[in-house]
Every structure is written in C-alpha cells, then in structure tokens.
C-alpha cells in the first residue's frame, strides 16, 4: 500500500471504531469535519468486501486498524460507489482489488490529471468541475496538498454482479442515482440491507437539485428491491419506508 514518506499518526484512533450491524456486516462511521463517509465492511468466510475507499490514505489506515482490532482480514475487494473525492482518494492505500462502474473509472482517469494547488482548485470551481464544499474539506484532510495521489480502479462492473463471499452473498448493482451518473449500489439480501452511500442525494455539481426523471427511476429501483434498511454515506441508516417517503417528498 502506498503512503507518503512523512507518516502522520492516525487522528481518529480513539474516536471511531468499527460498528457491528450484524454478524457479517459492519460500518466504520462517517466524520463531518473532513467529510469522511461511512465505510462499510462485509465479512465472508472466503472473501471480505469494503464499500468505498475513503478520502485519504489516513482514512484507509484508520479503517484498517479498526479491522485489525477485530481480527478481521483486510478487504479482498473494495467496491467504489461513485467518483467523488471523499469516496476515492484513499484508493492509493487499499488492500486487494478495487471495483467500479466504467464511468467512475473514466472520471478518476480525468481527475488524475488535475493539479493540486489552491489556484488550480479555485479555477476548477469557476469552471464547474468542482465545488467549494469539496475544496474546503480537502484542505482540512490534506494540510499538504502534495499528499493527494489519485488512482483509478482495477476492474469494471458493467452489469448486476453477484459475489459469494462464503456464508454471505452480495449483489453489486448499477442503478439510477440523483447524485451522480456513475453509481453502484451494494445489496445484501440476507441482511435486508442496501448500501446507497450518497446515491439518493441531490446533484451538488448541477444546482443542488433532484432531477425528476432520475428521481422517479431511482424510487422505482428502491421499491423493486426487497430490503429493510437504507445505508447512507454521511448519516446513520434509514428504514426503507422513511427513505422512500423522504424522496417522494422531492417529487414535483
């Protein structure tokens, strides 16, 4: 795993621990200060899977330290829900194979070419390539912008894909999202769980709005999926019923 030459002590060790959601399903909780999302972990007998790579190598190391405290193996696979920095800038430090949609891979290939100076970041805001909220939180997570090292994912998920981890099965599902056009969902049938991350949020890059056509399609996807809990990126879980009512409230 890559890391900068100057190694800093993890900031979160005494704050965040792995939270058990079931015998095989866990979450390393989100943090608002630097906009770190929930990182999910599914423990199989043969393989383990993480959902999202966090926003820095520090975030990944703290997540992995929490796994080691539980004597859990590091992830064999990491599924990337979408391309945004807080879910992908830790990819350079993960263990195992990373999986994403083609659009996520292509967008990260583009972001790899970005320059990381204050001037370049402000210029991307002007051009609509990035937003002030991201700039603000990147500068908190990365006091030294030279630490940013963007990489692409290893393998592409182009259609619904089932994985048998040993003792638990998951499905990786490309489906509509009002937040981005590159979303992957992770569905755990035995846990009645759907990992949504940020997929049901507004599109913050295009006016902080819910595109109505996409919203209808996304709600239909949720209604056609048999699950009880909606696992989010920057909040605690919601029931299926609560999430659907919230989203239907955004319909015009």
Order of alpha helices (4+ residues) and beta strands (2+ residues): beta-beta-beta-beta-alpha-beta-alpha-beta-alpha-alpha-alpha-beta-beta-beta-beta-beta-alpha-beta-beta-alpha
